[in-house]
Amino acid sequence: MTSLLGKLVRLFSHHRRIEDLFTEAIARLFERQPELCLSWLDELELITPISGEDQRYIHVITQKPFVALEEHGSGSRPDLIVEVHHAVEDNELNNLAEVVMIESKIGSIEGGDQLPRYAAHLSAMSASRKTLIYITRAYDPKDPDDIEAAAKDIKFRQLRWHDFYKFLQNTEKDALIEEVMLFMEEQGMARSYRFSTADLMALSGVPRAFEIFDETLGGEVRTKLESFAGNRPRREAVGLDGVRRFGTYQLVAPLHDWDLFCGLGYLLHMPDGYPAAVVKLQTKPRAIGREASIAAMKRIILLDGWNGYVLDDSSEWSLVEREKGLAHVLSETDHIAAVKHFFIESIHQLRDELTAFKKEHPDLPWNGGNNG
């Protein structure tokens, strides 16, 4: 059975969209069941306990934008902020909330200085207690001293989503909790301590998987990408570490430095349970020629199968991408050839669109190639 959230995720093909959807689901869960949220924070010892007639209530905020501070390279938008307000007999804490800022990662990694930026914004908030939580699906260790050094009067805690899943297992269930837990199971956020038959089959298939990666991303595909980008591609994430931490296995090649770059490869965590082949064009915040790059991306999304993400927010990474779920190549006679054809066809589409773009903007530091 697929969760409702899992079905909705199919409307969005990029990991950031999955994270945003899950953030809103958790926020809704906390809003509907504030005692569950308070119980979780109490268990983590992140908020002040109450006694007697004292009461607490929460205010939940999602995706709150913060303007970049002077020392920051970009603005910030933490996933979730929980304000815990106290109504106590002596009124000591009545006007000063405790604040917990939460950043969630499911299929992505920390952005450039993201956590120190969030810590600085949290430090500037008026609160009696301030905590920054970094909660991830994959193991992504951070040094608390580095984060806390970026701001005053904050505490940093790192958690894994399977810890929250375990917490939910011990709560009274309703329909929303069950949906959230089912989605977490589908997205690999619920740790199991037993091997399933599927686990054993997956482990035995690892060598073959890397053979497929090398076959479909090498040879003609790699040559086409290099010719198009004018630069030698490299792996975005190397080997098993990339698969484990990011759920991706991709080649990337810059078109003009890393202000605009092309990537192609595999997304391994998809809602239907199958990996997907993907080709993307991406630009970073404050990139050289970003406005022109975004204009080109908006032309590309008019092509069949291309989708754009965060094209109108200059503080975020922006991209266009084209995906093909591997379930759709199973009917083909030669699966490897079908995937390679998808990669090459997508590169040709980008080449055709960017040929005119390069001529319109010769001032950008292009790497050279264009004859994919």
Buried (B, 14 or more C-beta within 10 A) or exposed (E): EBBBBBEBBEEBBBBBBBBBBBBBBBBBBBEEBBEBBBBBBBEBEBBBEBEEEBEBEBBBBBEEEBEBEEEBEBBBBBBBBBBBBBEBEEEEBEEEBBBBBBBBBBBBBBBEBBBBBBBBBBBEBEBBBBBBBBBBBBEBEEEEEEBBEBBEEBBBBBBBBBBBBEBBEEBEEEEBBEBBBBBBBBBBBBEEEEEEEEEEEEEEEEEEBBEBBEEBBEEEBBEBBBBBBBBEBEBBBEEEEBBEBBBBBBBBBBBBBEBBBBBBBBBBBBBBEEBBBBBBBBBBBEBBBBEBBBBBBEBBBEBEBBBBBBBEEBBBBBBBBBBBBBEBBEEEEEBEEBBBBBBBBBBEBBBEBBEEBBEEBEEBEBBEBBEB
